[in-house]
Amino acid sequence: MQNKRKCLYLLLSSLGVATLGHLFFLREWSLDSYMVGPNDGLQQMVTFKALLYEQYKNGDFFYSYQFGLGGGTYSQLAFYFSTSFLFILTAIFVFFLQSFHVIGPADVLFWANATVFVSIARLTLIVFITSNVFRYMKSEWLPAFTGACFYGLAPIYFRHVTYWEFFADAMIWIPLLVLGVEKIFREKRPNWLIFAIAVTLINNFYFAYVNLIFIVLYIIFRSFLPLEDKADKWNYCKLFIWSGILGFGISAVAFIPAVYGYLHNYRPAYQKSVPIFSWDNILFDSRYIILPTVFLIFLFSFSLFKVRTFRLFSIISSFLIILHFSPLIASAFNGFSAPQSRWEYLISFTIAGTISVGLQHIKRIKKRELILSSVIVFILYLSIAILTDDLRNFSVLTLAIFTMVLITILLLVNTLIKQTKSAHFSMCVGLLLLVIIFANSFQYGLSKAGEVSKSTKNYLLSEKYNGKEQRDLLQQIKDKDSDSLYRIDWKVGRLNNTPIVQDFNGLSVYGSILNEHLIDFYLNHLNVDTGRESVSRYATFGNRANLYSLFQGKYMIREKEKEERVPYGFTKILESKNYTVFENMHVLPFIRTTKKLFTEKDVAHVSDLSKEYAMLEGVIVPNTKRTNAKIAEAKNIIDLTKRTMVGASYVNNTLTVTDDNGGMDIKIDTLQSEAKELYVQFHLENLALDQGFTLKVNDYQTARKSNQSIYKTYDDTLTIRVDSTDTIRIRLPKGKYSLKDLELYQVNYTRLEFLKNRALNSSALNWEDNRITITYQNEYKDHYMMLPIPFEKGWHLKVNNKKQAIEKVNYAFIGFPIDKGKNEIELIYYPPYFKTSLILSIFSVLLSIVICKRKIGK
């Protein structure tokens, strides 16, 4: 009973500190400003929460047609929230509130509002768990709680929550992993470590990688710096191996599909060199880790090193702090890709452990030793301030840091002088207040310098994000068209996840894990320009009418000043004050069939326009088939044109632009009367080391990354569609560019119009959750069926009750052979290896129960 009461007090204390630690953002919330970053926070975090919540509420856990062009959310959003325990618990709570009509729709605005409260709950959990772990390691509750608060309220926690909320979940599992290791070392019981490994792997595969690197390092340090006099290393080794195997096995149902999604995401290799060392001011203004003064004083109090637990935590902390200064290590923690400082919460944990043990054993420090270590630390702060000009350019931050240094020293000195419980209590409370004040100060910095203050209710309901005028137009389209499978080309500015925010089927998405076949389709096979170079986005079909018609692009919303950028075949049907809606008059049926096959190999060297013709007249299939029809090759007329430079020179494929908005004009002398549009294709590279630029081709423009950007695609072949005209104007900023492989094609749409008129509606389709049923009467005796659903592992097919393999056709979509006559077709989607991994998880749970009962190692 007494232990339960202590746990309750600890939980309430954790909640109190977590609430006080969010005072700044609670105040902002009361003013309709949210704890959400203006970029990824609003574009991904709250957006994906809204999408997944609606899916889960409707019982659809695996697939969303609304996610870009369609995709498996269980695996592709596992990097975010699809398997996050905290999100799932939050979703259950929200569902409960909705069921009793306490709250309204759980839209993006709701999730933005909820972020600060979810963060308080998460931080409460982090402090509570960490306090219990430190108590298990022989700290009393107040030092344990104080140390845990240094971990939970570390700057990186608030940075992670605000910008990339799911990052912060990783901080929950570190203390549990350490507890699991300690349970093995102290009691030879593997159950906690099995559990901790399993929940870490299930919750987020990316941070499981980071956390497990840490726990391996912890085990190594723990083995060489033992806390016990005797150690049965062989039995420990067996327990760690079994725990790892069983923990992985239990997590398989979530971990395997998630890793499959990650491995089948397209990302070009990081091509720049990674430096070994990079300076970061971790005493004053680092964005990732600010060393607490009390930690530094303890670090220079050498009598504390006689305490084995202090020695363990302090040495690991020192080691990790050294690693923090190496971008090479940041790259290693990011899967040996671009350096990303996301792992520094590990330093906060070991520092918290050092502080907890130091506070527990503070009486071991002699007064003279404390004064000496305090002087050393003060000189260290002063030296860094002088070297980094913080002292010369004296700021409020510098003053605040020095004030906190002096207060910390006074609290420690007072404790050692008085040697009373009340002094010790006052010291811990004083340190807690300093942590809380600093946490809120850091939030203020995020709000102002980090521009989080832009994330307001007014912004979320404005035309810059999710305006009423836009929503009204979308509702008019829905009222007009009852079909649930058409797509609308519309996004607000550069916000590629607008379709999720405004609840429609769109043509764009922004996420870290996307279907590699779709990205390959856009970047390599069809060279579809999306208006913005990115490895984690796709959008629109570059105003190419054939692609809209092939893949259900039925409607388009444009701002009125951009109406001229509408492709052939789109007719104005609706308008409002600022926007116009166009409808595609030539959109093809969702279900298409054909006899004509073209292999990827045979169309590899034809133009993008010819590939479009092949997809219209037939289907592009893998190289295991044979081409059985003639490829309609579009004629390249670039040699029939005259090229002149405007504010630029062109020598040996190098375009040197000397005037702003200079470049090349391509004059066409043989423009065909039936040509509705033109495709101009070229290879373009910026020869500057670090300069992004905007390319303009007539009234079309697209943004290209600098060569230093970690998000550059390195795909520099572009196909740009423009209206039919006698002059193509390529315009660029001042600079040098490699411009080569120019091609030009005149486009008419006789094939598209013929196919639209020929299309038959001889099918019935029903799509519920992850299951599609089709009844199709094959009147033309075609051989192949194509669906505008992205190909990915996990789809299973039956045709007339016979299992059949699904093929990747048209580079990125679903296709399969069909029978003559009537075809009863069933497609069902489960995440990759879901059933196999589910069996493995169940087996591992049962085996873990048996093994834990037998207590391996005893």
Summary of the structure (lengths in Angstrom):
residues: 858
radius of gyration: 30.6
end to end distance: 30.6
largest distance: 96.7
contacts: 2938
relative contact order: 0.10
helix: 49%
strand: 18%
